[in-house]
């Protein structure tokens, strides 16, 4: 899979980030919350990202 960084909240590699893939999908890097109380299937996960990251991606016409 080819991954392209679209937008991040900082210039280093350990910040919330949105990536595009050559599969026509997105990868989202963020914190893994544990206090959500949701029933998530074993093959899925949740990540928490700041609203600022999505706003920046939309403002920059990336998503």
Residue pairs with C-beta under 8 A, 6 or more apart in sequence:
1 21
1 22
1 23
2 21
2 22
3 19
3 20
3 21
3 27
4 19
4 20
4 21
5 17
5 19
6 17
6 18
6 19
6 20
6 26
6 57
6 62
6 63
7 17
7 18
7 53
7 56
7 57
7 60
7 62
8 15
8 16
8 17
8 18
8 53
9 15
9 16
9 17
9 50
9 52
9 53
9 56
15 29
16 28
16 29
16 30
16 31
16 49
16 50
16 53
17 28
17 29
17 30
17 53
18 26
18 27
18 28
18 29
18 49
18 53
18 54
18 57
18 62
18 63
19 26
19 27
19 28
19 29
20 26
20 27
21 27
26 63
28 47
28 49
29 47
29 49
30 47
30 48
30 49
30 50
30 53
31 47
31 48
31 49
32 45
32 46
32 47
32 48
33 46
33 47
33 48
36 46
38 46
40 46
54 63
57 63
